[in-house]
Amino acid sequence: MKLALYQALPTDGDIAGAFDRLARALRAAAAAGARMLVAPELYLPGYNRPDLHARDAEPIGGDWLARLAEMAAAEGCGLTLGWAERAEGRVWNSAVALSPEGRLLAHYRKIQLYGEMEKTSFVPGEAPPPVFDFEGRRCGLLICYDIEFPGHAAALAARGVDLILVPTANPTGAEHVQNVLVPARAHENRQVIAYANYCGVERGLAFSGLSVIAGPDARPIAMAGTRETLLIVDLPHLADHRPDQIARLTEDYRAI
């Protein structure tokens, strides 16, 4: 399966511009044969815009998601990204995965809120991260800070997940996440992890870029630099006998 990852410029409340840039990335990904495009956290209406999170947040059945579903179906490429969700009188830092037909595959509300801004803007999610089948793979969703907690990726692995899609908004100064933690999570659980970050600056917050698709060997399959980038990779085939490998690794660990 071909997977695309869009390292985007910050949205900064420019919804029309954000949709235009995403449409171009989705079109290019589809033309290259990608079946899923992953974009950053809170792509709508923007990450470092707490003034907009409650004001502009939309329900899962709102105009934003309807338009995203139409875009995915028009291009024949799935789409995963984050947005500010309003429901039940509350606001969540959420993400969805849409199929190439525009069908909802998964909906997730971020559990590990990061920093005062997120904790002020959003309610933390409570449900376990969703798991879904796509293109012969078992997939799961996390958002940004979630992947820094080993238990979340491990719990998804225990449910058979071998591909985790992670919209993120990682700032400059925290590049250890892309360089160390994401590859470590992938290696620990024999997974592929796609981590889609921003580049550039939004209201004084600089993003580090370095979006990465990390493989089970703890090495990047592909990694962006610090500019707007579209990564497209043909994902490696994971071992057919994954449970046996896990058992062998466990035995080796106990022998140490």
N, C-alpha and C positions, 0 to 999 in steps of 0.2 A: 504494500500500500504506500502511495505517495502522500506525505504529510507536508503541509506548508505552515510556516510561522511568520507572522507579520510583526516586525519591530517598528512600531508606529511613532510618529511625532505626537506630543501631547495634544489632547482634544481642546482643553482650556475653554470649554463651553461652546465651541464652534461646532454645533451639531451638523449643519449642512456640510461643512468642510470635512468633518470626520466621516460622514457617510460617503462623500465623494472619494476620499483616499481609500477607504475600506473597499469600495466598489472596484477601484482600480486594482488593488491587491488581490481581491477575490477573482477578478477576471483573469489576471496573470497566473494565479495559482491553478485555476481550472484549465487554462490553456496548456499548462505544463503537465496536466494529468493528476493533479492533487485531488484527493477525496475529502480532505478536511483542512481548513485554515484556522489557526489559533491566533487571536489578537489579545491585547493587554487587558488588565484589570480596570474596571470603571471606565471603559472606553467611552461610555455615555453616562453622564455628560462631561466627564473628565475626572482625573484622580484628585489632584490638589485644588479642588474647587468645593470646599465644604459649604460655601454659600449657595451652591446649586444642588447639592445632594438631596436635601429634603424638598426643595422647591420644585425640582424638575423630575424627581424619581417617578418611574412609571411601573404599572403592574405588568405581570408576565403576559397579559393579554392586551397590552397597550400598543400604541402606534410604532414604537421603536422595534419591538419584537416582530410585529407583523411585517414591517419593512425588511428586517433582516431575513426573515423566512422567505420572503419574495426574492430577495437577492440570491440566497443560496439556491433556491429552486431554478431561478433564471440561468445561473451559471453551472448548475449541476455539481456544486462543491459544497460540502458541509462547512459550518462556521461555529467556532467557539469563542466567546468573549465575555467580558464583564460589564455590568451596568448597575446603576442605582435602582433598586426595586422598592416600590411602595405596595404594601398589602396590610390589611388589618390595622390600619392606622399607624404602621411602623415602617421603617426604612432599613433595608438590608444591602450589604455589599454582595451582589449575586453574580452568578455566571450561568450561561446556558450553552448546550451543545445542540446544534441543529443539523439534521441530515441533509444530503445533497438534494432531497426533495422538499426541504423546508420544514420537515417534521421535527417536533421536539424530541430529542433523545434523552436529555438530562437537564436538570435544574438544581442548582446548588447555592446555598447561602454560606458565606465565609464564616468559619468557626473561630479562627485565631485572628481577631482584630489587632492591628498594629498601631501603637501610638495614640496620643490624645485625640488627634483629628478623627481617626476612624472610630474610636470608642465614643466620641461625641456625636458623630454623624449616624452611626449604624447600631443595630441590634445584632448580637452574635447569632449565628445559626446554631441549631441544635441537632438536626437530623444527621445521621451518618452520610458521608459523601456518596453520591449516586454512582452506580455501576451500570454500564450498558455495553451491548455488543455492537461492533461496527467493523465492517470489512474484514471479518475473520479474527478480530481481536477483542479482548475484554478490556474495556476502557473505564477510567474514572476521572472525576473532576476534583481539583483543589484550586485554591486561590492564594497566590503570593506567599505570605507568612506561614500558611498551613504546611508547606513543603519543608519548612525548617524544623518541624516536629516529627521525629522518626516514626512515631506511632501511627500517624495518618497514612503514610505510604505503606507501612507494614500491614495495617488493617485492610487496605485495598488489595494488597498482594494476597492476603489470606482469603479474599473473596475472588481470587483468580485474575485480578487485574494485571495486565502486562504493559499497558500504555496509560500514563497519566498526563492529562492536558491541564496546564497551569497558566491562566492569565495572571500577569503580575505587574507591579509598579515599583520596581526596586531602585532606590536612589543611589547616586554616586557615594562611595564610601562603604558600600556593602557588597562589593564585588565578590567577596568570599562565597556568597550564596551561589552565584553562577559557576564559580571556579572550583568550589569544594563541595558544598552541601548538596546541590542538585545531582552532580555525578555520584556522590556517596549514596544518596537515596536510591538512585537507579541501580547501583552495584549491590547494595544490601538486599534488594528485593527482586533482582533479575528482571528489571523493568526498563522501558524507555520512558523518559520524562521530557515533555516539550514545555519549555518555560519562556513565555512571550512577554517581553518587557518593552518599555518606552525608551526613546532617546530624546535628547533635548531638554528644555527647561519649561516648567509650568508654574507660574506665579512664584518664582524664586526657588522652586524645588528642581534640582538637576537629577536626571535619571541616567543610570549607568549603561544602558544598552546591554550588550553582551548576551542577548537572548540565545538560548542554547537548547539543542535537542541532544540529551545525554543517553548513552547506551548502557547495557548491563555490564560492560567492561569498565565502567567509570570514565570513559573517554567521550568527548563530544563527537557526535555524528556530524553535527554542523554547529557553528557558532558565529553570531553576528559581531560586528564591531560596534561603533558608537554612533552610526548614522541610520537613517531610515532604511530598512532592509527587508527583503522577502527571501526567506530560506525555504527551499523545497528539497526534500530528501526522500529517497526510497528506503523505507524502514527495513532494517535487517530482520531476517527470520529468526525468531527465538527458538531455543531448543525444544524439540518435540517431547523430551523426557524431563521436563522441568522439575517435577517432584523428586525424581531420582537424584538430580543434581543438588537440590536443596538438602536431601538426606546426606549425600556425600560431604557437602560443605559442613553440615552440622557435626558429622563424625570427625572431620578434620579439626574442627574447633575444639571439640571435647578432648582431642588427643593432645592439645597444646598444654 
